[in-house]
Amino acid sequence: MTQRDYYEILGINRNANGDEIKNAFRNLARKYHPDVSKEPDAEEKFKECNEAYAILSDPDKRAAYDRYGHSAVNGMGGMPDFSTVDFSDIFEEFFGFGGMGGGSRRKNAPRRGVDLTYAINLEFEEAVFGLDKDIEINRDETCSSCRGTGAEPGTSPVSCTNCGGHGEVRQVRQTFLGSMVQVTTCPNCQGKGTIIQSPCKTCRGSGLERKTIKKLVHIPAGVDNGTQIRLAGEGQPGQNGGPHGNLYLEVRVKPHKFFRRKQDEILLDLNINVAQATLGSEIEVPTLDGNEKLIIPPGTQPGKIFKLRNKGVPHLRSSGRGDQLIIVGIEIPTHLTAEQRLLFEKLAEILGTEVLPQEKGFFDKLKEVLSG
């Protein structure tokens, strides 16, 4: 029977490098392994892949095959050199254990600690200008009694006799691919490698105790609702010597009595009286930096927007500040004195009763401002 081309079997071209050959074989091994494949000829295809890989993974055998074909390598297939390929993930998937003598993912390997979140409430001005703020967080810390060993002071953890302190036990199994080393977590010490015979009374053997930690944290100027501030290494402690997790501050800003915020702009609705709008005036306007003078020109209409530059929110990730926008409204008096009523009646006679429709109303203008 005509033998199939080894490159065709692995699905690679003749110029494939070593890594491409390894990857092709790994993929086919996953697909045709008899223990997982439901195809009727899976075992034959798996053996065919093994034979192809055994030849093409060996530089001398591959050179002979490329030059003379199957006749030069018949009987030379045998078992591939698995030492050049990491199959631990493949065999763990198939059998639940590591590769050819390889290690496993041990439970006592260093692991990073869990991240923590803390909601921090700020006044409107605090979010705008930033500050240093004291907070209190609850997190685990190394036990003050046993210093993290988990053993009662005066005692120490002892090496597990079942695994010899390795945290894992090994068993050799014979498969059609050769000897496989099955590595499992030691059931006696749960992968730690040590046994605590006298657990610490303070932490009950965990090596950790819950504490309230006070910290002074810096809140940068310009934060807003939903801003997250990361404090690296301030989360839960890691396990088995792993690094701490992070602490994330979630900013919540209280509303202001007068000011509103649109990104880095401060918005202020300001009512002036009819005389100020008609004749013009110089007024004082509140800002977060104090009062500022503002000139109201004669004939100012409702919805007119004035801008105070650099009186807004500092840019969070760059220099400079936004602006403050003042949206003018006209305050119509609801109660008039006799003198005021007389003046308005005279004014009404002069102005007449003619009305003019507007192309764009106050609320349309306001909507344009707010939508930016």
NUNU-769509 format. One line per 8 residues: number of its first residue (from 1); their letters; for each residue x, y, z of C-alpha. Coordinates in steps of 0.001 Angstrom, whole numbers. Example, Ala and Ser with C-alpha at 12.3 -4.5 7.8 and 13.67 -1.06 7.14 Angstrom:
<lumlos>
1> as> 12300,-4500,7800; 13670,-1060,7140
</lumlos>
This chain:
<lumlos>
1> mtqrdyye> 0,0,0; 1288,3456,-935; 2420,5437,2080; 1108,8957,2514; 3508,11879,2442; 4549,12837,5978; 4121,16560,5288; 627,15889,3988
9> ilginrna> -221,13891,7120; 725,16794,9395; -825,19365,7055; 2333,21455,6652; 4498,22539,3752; 7992,21182,3088; 9626,24378,4354; 7967,24199,7785
17> ngdeikna> 10251,24929,10727; 10508,22962,13943; 7877,24986,15781; 5376,24569,12963; 5957,20803,12992; 5417,20662,16765; 2243,22728,16616; 810,20626,13779
25> frnlarky> 1457,17411,15685; -24,18824,18900; -3241,19781,17112; -3581,16390,15453; -2786,14594,18716; -5678,16414,20350; -7976,15554,17458; -7185,11862,16959
33> hpdvskep> -6180,10625,20392; -8131,7356,20803; -9240,8253,24316; -11108,11347,23163; -11822,10928,19448; -15039,9250,18292; -13810,8679,14737; -13610,4966,13857
41> daeekfke> -10062,5226,12439; -8743,7581,15144; -6145,5105,16419; -4711,4541,12929; -4570,8246,12220; -2931,8884,15594; -238,6296,14845; 219,7824,11393
49> cneayail> 747,11267,12968; 3240,9799,15449; 5221,8220,12640; 5248,11443,10606; 6331,13492,13578; 9035,10974,14556; 10663,11448,11143; 10149,15171,10573
57> sdpdkraa> 11103,16212,14103; 14524,14578,13727; 16800,16685,11468; 18808,13681,10158; 15722,11550,9454; 13974,14496,7845; 16946,15172,5568; 17027,11531,4479
65> ydryghsa> 13270,11527,3874; 13400,14765,1874; 16124,13308,-346; 15088,9696,-850; 11498,9418,382; 9971,6637,2484; 12536,4050,1413; 15237,5892,3320
73> vngmggmp> 13370,5969,6626; 11212,2839,6679; 11521,1255,10099; 13079,4425,11535; 9814,5951,12769; 9556,4525,16250; 8550,6981,18939; 9039,10714,18482
81> dfstvdfs> 11435,12643,20685; 8838,13977,23129; 11521,15817,25108; 11344,18611,22543; 7607,19140,22919; 5614,20305,25949; 2573,17991,26030; 1598,18654,29616
89> difeeffg> -1584,20451,28619; -2551,17684,26157; -2063,14826,28618; -3683,16773,31430; -6723,17188,29201; -6801,13483,28299; -5774,11807,31522; -5896,14473,34240
97> fggmgggs> -2122,14462,34758; 1010,16102,33417; 3196,15158,30474; 6179,12857,30084; 7743,13322,33478; 6722,16989,33520; 5451,18962,36486; 1912,19936,37311
105> rrknaprr> 210,23079,38422; 802,22790,42124; -1631,24190,44636; 1237,25646,46629; 2483,27730,43699; 2556,31506,44391; -781,33141,43629; -1684,36822,43429
113> gvdltyai> -4071,38207,46034; -7657,39223,45340; -8434,42819,44324; -10551,44957,46665; -12919,47850,45923; -13777,50784,48152; -16489,53374,47455; -15222,56850,48324
121> nlefeeav> -17769,59681,48648; -16617,63188,47714; -18100,66643,47881; -18444,68418,44535; -15483,70729,45307; -13311,67828,46495; -13776,66037,43184; -12937,69204,41263
129> fgldkdie> -9799,70233,43152; -8627,66892,44603; -7391,66241,48117; -5670,63789,50447; -8328,61776,52247; -8263,59264,55090; -10015,55967,54434; -10482,52727,56361
137> inrdetcs> -10506,49356,54612; -10980,45834,55918; -8523,43275,54584; -6503,40262,55695; -3060,40817,57164; -342,38449,58312; -1355,37022,61673; 348,38940,64483
145> scrgtgae> 552,35819,66673; 2026,33191,64355; 3567,35619,61801; 1787,33855,58977; 2900,30276,59670; -546,29186,60849; 1045,27284,63737; 603,28126,67399
153> pgtspvsc> 3539,30254,68672; 6314,27971,69878; 5477,25330,67276; 6167,25018,63556; 4525,23273,60614; 6083,19883,59893; 6868,18349,56533; 4129,16140,55126
161> tncgghge> 5204,12511,55317; 2900,11479,52478; 4527,13674,49813; 7864,14378,51466; 7126,18096,51566; 6595,18432,47808; 2853,19032,47956; 2224,16462,45245
169> vrqvrqtf> 2436,12730,44763; 3640,10974,41620; 2654,7664,40119; 4105,6086,36968; 1568,4746,34481; 2245,2759,31352; 432,3872,28191; 864,3098,24506
177> lgsmvqvt> 3004,6266,24322; 5381,4994,26992; 5769,5724,30683; 3688,8608,31954; 4144,10239,35336; 825,11077,36961; 1192,14056,39295; -1640,14832,41726
185> tcpncqgk> -2074,17135,44690; -1212,15462,47933; -4510,14648,49694; -2845,14751,53107; -1542,18351,53038; -3748,19700,50217; -685,20645,48197; 1015,22772,50864
193> gtiiqspc> 3825,20321,51621; 3451,20872,55352; 1071,19860,58118; 64,22152,61002; -274,19961,64070; -1072,22820,66488; -3060,25528,64661; -2681,29132,65820
201> ktcrgsgl> -5572,30125,68096; -5685,33666,66701; -6029,32851,63000; -7128,29201,63347; -4287,28036,61175; -4908,30329,58194; -1896,32564,58861; -4111,35635,58316
209> erktikkl> -6319,37794,60476; -8892,40424,59503; -7859,43974,60303; -9092,47512,59681; -6382,49470,57899; -6285,53271,57889; -4704,54884,54846; -4195,58407,53551
217> vhipagvd> -4938,58343,49821; -4442,61054,47221; -7469,61961,45105; -6330,63806,41959; -8134,66938,40786; -10794,66386,38136; -12223,63006,39164; -15918,62398,38512
225> ngtqirla> -18652,59883,39241; -17450,56428,38244; -13747,57286,38173; -11617,54380,39433; -8309,54987,41197; -5962,51990,41410; -3729,51566,44436; -1267,48860,43464
233> gegqpgqn> -528,46189,46065; -3124,47392,48576; -5550,44496,48089; -5666,41066,49707; -2326,39355,50401; -1181,36700,47941; -908,33017,48718; 2324,31049,49018
241> ggphgnly> 4443,34161,48658; 2441,35637,45776; 2014,39425,45413; -826,41432,46941; -3864,42296,44864; -4824,45896,44113; -7267,48264,45792; -9667,50156,43513
249> levrvkph> -11291,53348,44782; -14662,53967,43127; -15476,57679,43200; -18989,58918,44020; -19584,62688,43855; -22374,64452,45742; -24411,67003,43741; -23806,70727,44316
257> kffrrkqd> -26520,73160,45324; -25873,75482,42349; -23276,74051,40019; -23612,71241,37518; -20883,69495,35610; -20587,68543,31945; -17253,66762,31495; -14717,69483,32422
265> eilldlni> -17148,72395,32213; -19063,73874,35135; -22633,74962,34348; -24469,77641,36337; -28049,78816,35796; -28248,82500,36758; -31350,84687,36841; -31123,88464,36321
273> nvaqatlg> -33978,90941,36503; -35690,92637,33589; -33870,95911,34097; -30451,94257,34142; -31242,92335,30972; -32611,95418,29210; -30170,98103,30302; -27118,95944,30944
281> seievptl> -25283,95606,34214; -22097,94544,35958; -22789,91673,38325; -20846,89227,40501; -21051,85556,39561; -20204,82689,41949; -17486,80278,40839; -15658,77492,42656
289> dgneklii> -12744,79932,43047; -14876,82741,44485; -16971,85522,42967; -16077,86872,39512; -17314,90062,37793; -19411,89590,34671; -20619,92293,32262; -24224,91843,31132
297> ppgtqpgk> -24607,93805,27897; -27837,95745,27212; -30558,93724,25530; -29439,90340,26898; -32000,87668,26012; -33065,84618,28064; -30798,81669,27369; -27749,83822,26615
305> ifklrnkg> -24608,81922,27568; -21523,83601,28992; -18191,81863,29396; -15615,82308,32151; -12428,80723,30878; -10393,78394,33085; -13013,78413,35841; -14127,74856,35203
313> vphlrssg> -12761,71466,36241; -9028,70693,36005; -8273,68188,33251; -7650,64825,34892; -4912,63610,32556; -3449,66879,31296; -2757,70419,32411; -5236,73269,32326
321> rgdqliiv> -8899,73577,33228; -12265,73668,31545; -14541,76715,31491; -17568,77836,33461; -20709,78442,31420; -23323,80835,32783; -26809,80357,31324; -28829,83505,31848
329> gieipthl> -32512,83484,32710; -34795,86508,33148; -36598,86698,36475; -40130,88002,35991; -41512,89616,39144; -44704,88074,40483; -45522,90799,43010; -45224,94481,42107
337> taeqrllf> -45422,97582,44242; -47689,100383,43076; -44707,102346,41782; -43330,99315,39885; -46707,98586,38333; -47038,102170,37146; -43632,102039,35506; -44410,98763,33748
345> eklaeilg> -47717,100101,32485; -45994,103141,30988; -43392,100847,29420; -46135,98630,27987; -47760,101630,26307; -44471,102550,24674; -43561,99021,23544; -46999,98186,22169
353> tevlpqek> -48540,94756,21759; -46782,93449,18632; -45250,89962,19006; -42555,88294,16893; -42217,84495,16536; -38726,83146,17239; -36826,80780,14986; -35242,79026,17957
361> gffdklke> -36459,79099,21500; -34664,79197,24813; -34947,75456,25457; -33578,74646,22004; -30548,76807,22701; -30112,75228,26101; -30299,71756,24581; -27541,72677,22123
369> vlsg> -25301,73819,24972; -25850,70706,27069; -25412,68300,24167; -22165,70049,23217
</lumlos>
